[in-house]
Amino acid sequence: MSAIVRCLAVAGSSAAHTGSGSGMLAAVPRSGRTAAIVALAAALVACCCRRTEERNLAIAAGAPEKMLRLLLGSDRADTQVAALEGLSLMLPYQPSACALALSCPEIYGRLFTLLRDPTPSVRLLAASCAATLCRMPGCEQTEAMQRAALPVLLRLLTQPATRPHVPAVLASLVEASEALQKAAADADAVRLLAGLLAAEAVAAEAETTTARTTGQAVAAPDAAAVSSGVTPYLATCAAADGGVSSSLREGCLRALGSLCLNHDESRKQLLEAKVLRHIVKALEDPSNGVRAAAALCVRALTRCVRTLRGGLLEGGGGELAQLLVDMLTDQELEVQTNAAAAVCNLVLDFSAVKSAVLSAGGLTRLVELTRSPATPLRHHATWALANMLYRADNSVRVQLMEALPWSRLRQLLFDSDPRVVEQALVILRNLCMAGRQQVAAALEWAESDRSGGGGECGGSGGGFASVTGLCTTPAPAHGHGPPDQQPLPATGDKETRYDGILDVLQARIQAAAAAMSVTDVESESAASTPGVSHSPHSEGAASPPSASASAPALAAAAATTAGIFRVTRPEQYLQTVAHATHALYAVANLLTGGATVKDLVASRRPLLAAVAALLYPRAGELALPAVWCAVNLTWPAGGGSGGGGGGGVDRLNRLEQEAVATRCNALLDVRGEERLEELSRQHPSRDVQERARTALEQLRSGAGLAVRTSDTSSPAAVMTALTAQGL
C-alpha cells in the first residue's frame, strides 16, 4: 500500500506542503507516462479503500492528503474521479483529512462543479464528500453545500443506475438538519425510500425461497449487474461489506429513520407505505449496520403515539418489545443505543408494552447499561428507566428499587453528563410520586443501601462534576391525589435519616437559586437580558435585605454543598434550571410522605432559603414546583383528620398543630410570606398565582397569623388546597 501511495506523490513532489491549504494546487501532469501512473495509482487506492483494513493502511500511508491534491490539481477526468472515490471512502474515517480539505478554499468550488457533472455517478460521489465535510465544525459553507447536494441526491434517487447507493449518502446529509429532513420529505423522499426498501425485501425473500427450493446456497447479488452504468466504486464497494442488498437495506432504513425522527408527517407517510413488517424484520438482520438502522427507524416511529397506535404495536407490542430488549445486549454500540432510545419511547404511554419489556428482562438490562462508558447509551438507558416509572404501579417501583441500588443512582446523579443527571433526577422524582407508602419505600431503599456516603462521590453532598453539554426535555411526571394515611417507618435521629436523598436535591436547588441570583445582579448592574427570567434577589441563611448582598451568600451556600458549580454559559444556565425543576418536584413529592420528612425539610434552613428564593415572579418555570413545596410543607401531615376520640386525639391534634406552626415559622424566617405574597400577585401564570394563594393562606393559618382579606384564595384554589399533591 505504501508503494502505491508513493506513486501519488509523483504529481506534486515539487510542491512543498505547509499543513494548510497551500500547496494543494501543485501541477499534475495532464498526459504522458507520469499522468497515467498517477491515475492508475489513484484508482488502485480507491479500490483498496473498499475494505476496512486496506482503507486504514491507505490512511496511515498519507493517501487522503495526496488524493486531495489530485482532486484539486488534476485536469484529467479519470484522475479526478479516482481521487473523488478514494476521498469519499476515507474522509468519514479521518477528521484530520477533512480539516485539511476545508483549509483549502478551492475545495468548495471544485465540489460545486462536480455536483453539476453530467455523469450521475460523479455527482453522487461529490455529494458524498459534501455530506461528510458539511458535518465538520470547520466548514464555512455548510448551508450552501447542503442546498447544492440535496436536490442532486433527490434526482439521483429516481434514476435506477444510482438509486441503490443514494440512501446512505442522503441519510448522512440530512441526519443533523431538521430543515433538510423536511425538504427531503416534501420532495417525496419517504415514499421513494420506502418503495426501494420494499422492493429489495421482496427480491431478497424471493431469492431465499428459490434457494431453499433448489437446495442451493444464497449468493450475494451481482454488484456489477445491479449497478450497471455506474463507476467501479459504486458497483463493488457495498459488496465488500456483505453485498449491495445489505448496503441498500441499511441506507434506506437509516435515511427513513433520519427523515422521520422529527416530523410527524414523515412518520405518517412511512406508515402509509406499508413497510413496517420489513422494518421489524430488519431488527434481526445479521448485518450490524442494518440492525442499527432498523433500530433508528423504530426509534423515530416510537416518538409519535399516533404512529404507535397506527400499526407498530399491533398485537400488543410483545414481539417488538422482546426484539428491542434482546438488542440491548448487542455487541454493536449503535444498535444498543438506538434500541435503548426506542424502549425509552415505548414504555412511556403504553402499559402493555411496559409489561412486555419487564417480562423480557428489560429493566435489569437497562440498569446494566447505566454503567456503560458510552455517554449516549448511558443517557438513553437512564431515560428509559425514568419513563418506565412514569405513572407506574407499585410493582414496577419495587422491581426498579430491587434492580437499581441507591448507590448506583447516586453515581448517576453526579454523572459528568448533565443529560444523565437530569434523567436520574426524573427517576427520583417519579419514584417518590403517589403518596406516603411510595415515599416511605423510596426512603427506606435509599437508607438501606447507604454505606460510606454512597457511590463514587464520597460523603454526603460533595463532589459535583462540572456541568457541560445540552439538556434534553424528559417526560414530565405529574401526579395528584390525597396521600394515604399509612405512617412512615419509625425513625431514629431525624437530623441524619434520609439525608442521602435530600443532600442531592438541596444542592441542585441551591445551584439554581445562586445562578439566578448572580445572573440577575449582573443584569441589574448593566442592563436587563432579554429572553431569560431572573430573580432580583435571593437570600442565604441570614436573609440579607439587598440583592447585591444576598447573591454572594447564596452562591457560597451552594458552593459549600455542591462543590465547584459555576454557571458561565447560557446552556449551563438552562441545564441548572432543568435539574432544579426536577429536584423541586422531588422535594414536593417527598413532602407528601408524612411529618418526619416535613420536619426534616423544615430543619434545613439553606434548603428552605433556596426554595424561597425561587418563590418569585421572575423565577419563571421554577416558581411552580417551588410553590408546590410550600403548599405541601405547610399542609398538616395528618391531612387535618384524626381517628378515635378522647384526650389522646386532642393531644395528637395539638402536637400536629405545634409541628405545623414550627414548619410555617421556618418558612417565615426565610421571607416565605412576602415571597408568596408577591408571587400570588405578579406571576404571569394564573395557576402559579392560585397555588401561591393557597400556600400563603396555609402559611398564615399554621403560623397563627391573621389572614388578610385581599389574599383569600378563590374557591377553586381553596378546594385544591384541601389535598397535598404529588407532582
Phi, psi and omega in degrees: 000319180298323180294320179294316181296325178297330177295332178291335183283349180300326185294317187242031183294335182275353183253122178282141179252131186260001180098356176240202182286341180293144180092352181283341182262033178299148182297134178241129181303135181272335183211175179092181185294319181299316179298320180294320179297316180297315181297318179293319179297319179297319179295321179294318179297316179299319179295317181294330184287359180284347176243146187300313184297314180294324178296317179297322178295319179295319179295317180296331180276001178086023182296321183303315181298318183288323177292324177295320178297322178293320181298320184272336187251351183262144175258354179282131183296317182294325178291317179297316181295317178297317178296320179296318177299312181297317180294322180298334179270330185266325185302319180299341184250006184220084180303326180294325176292324176297316179298321178296317179297317182288340177285350179255108183303334183293343183297325182295311180298321181295317180292321177300320178294315181291333176293343178256010181297144180292340181274121183303320183294326178292318178298322179294317178296320178296320178295325178296314178296319179297319180298321179291314183292329180296337182275352181275142182295337182273004181287124183269347182231048184301307184296319180296318180292322178295316179295329179282323185280326185300307179298328177298313181293321180295323177290320179294335179293339180267356182259124184303325185292322183257346187308316183297340186256355183283318187307317182296319179291319179298318178299317179296323183289317189265355188305320187255012184227112178294326179296316178293323178299316180293319180297318179294320178295320178296335179271017175072024182293326181298314180296318180295316180293319179296319177296321178294319178295316180296317180297318179295319181294318179296317179296319180294319178295319179295319179295320179295318179297317179297317181296321179292324181293318182272349180077019181258156177288148179282121181261153176293144181298153180290110185298321182295323180290321180294323187251040180302131179088006182250161180298158180305325179300311182292332183282335190231347185295322179292323180298332181295333181254019174123010174109153178298324182301312180295317180296319179295317180298314179297315181298316179297314181295319181293319178294317178297320178298318179293319182290330184264356188295326187235008186226120179296323182297322177294321177297320178298317179297322180292321176298317181293339180283351175059048179241015183299322181294328178290324179293314180296320179296326181293343177297340180252014182294144179292341181279129178301317182296321179293317179298317179296318180292321178295320177296323175298319179297314178297320177301317180295318182290327182283358178281352182236122180297320180299321178295319180297314180289342182278357177160331185293332182252026176299135182084014177092350176080009182296318180296315180296317180300317180296318179298315182292321178296320177298325181289344178294341178256012179297150180283344180271124184299317181296323177297313179299316184296313180293324178294318178297321178294321178294317177299320178304318180286322185293321188278357187287311189241002186236106183295326180296317179292322178301317178295321179294320178295318179295318180296329180277002180083021184294325183296314180298320181291324177294320177299319178298324182287342176293348176265002183295140175288345179279117185299313180302319180292317178298321180296310183292325178295317178295319179298318179298320177296320178296316179292328179295330179278347183293119181054033181273153176281175187295329181296324178293318178300317181297316179298320181293317181293332176286326183273329185246103178290154180300324180299324178287318178297323178297322176297320178293327178291342177248021183296154180288341179261123184295336178291323176293318178301317181300314181290329175295322176293324177295322176302313181296319179298312182288330181293329183265007183273149168101012170123179187297319183299317180291320178297316179299317180295319180294318180292319177295323177299316180292321182289321183291339184259356183287131176207107176067035175097347172080101170080197189277004185265359177080217184292171184299132171080006184246159167083039174293139175281157178297135184272122178220170175091194183246145176270160179242171179258106182276172175290130179290153177239101181241128177220163179203173180130157182291138177290140177288169189261013178289125184287159173290158176301155179300142183244157175266250179279104185289350177285337182246341182286140177070010180294335182304312179288314185294327178301314181296313182294319180300317182299319180292321180291317178298321180298318179293317179297318179294318180297317180293321181294312181296318180297321181289323177299318179296320181290327178288328181281337180248276179203155181292140181263118181289149173091353180227131179269137181229158174267128185290337175202147178222152184239153174264208185295331184272357181050059180293152188281332188257155181294314184295331179278330185281328185300311179298324181296314180291322178297320179294322178297319179295319181295324180298321183274321191257358183074209180287117184213069183266134177254105187244352182228156180304319181294328176292324178298315179296321177297316181297319178296316180298316179297316182293326179301311180291324178296319179295316178296324177296318177297317178300320178292319178299327182289353172273003187273356177123180189295323184299312181291319179301315181294322180294317177297317181296332181282348180267088183300317177300323178293314178298321179297320179292319177297315180297326179296337180264359174275069188208142184306322184276006174282352175065230185291344179284344183294321183295307177296330178294319181289331174294325174300318179294319179299310184287331178292321184271356177278134181303139184296330181271006180071013177082010182234156177218157181251163178076206181196182177085194184294331179298320179293317179299320180295317179297318179296321180294318177296322179294319178297320178294320179294318178297318179298320178297316180294319179294320178295325177298321178288325176296325182297337179254028175065033180295325183294310182292329177294314179295323177301311181293322180296320182292343182255327194244347181292139183293340181270127179293325179299315179296318179301315182293319178296322179295321177296319177299311180297321181295317179295317178296321181297312182292321179294316181293326181273358180079022178270155177288136178275123181284139183300322183292344183258004182297132183288158174293159179305321180296320181290322179296319178296322179297326184288349183290348182225128172290136191249149169262144186238000000 
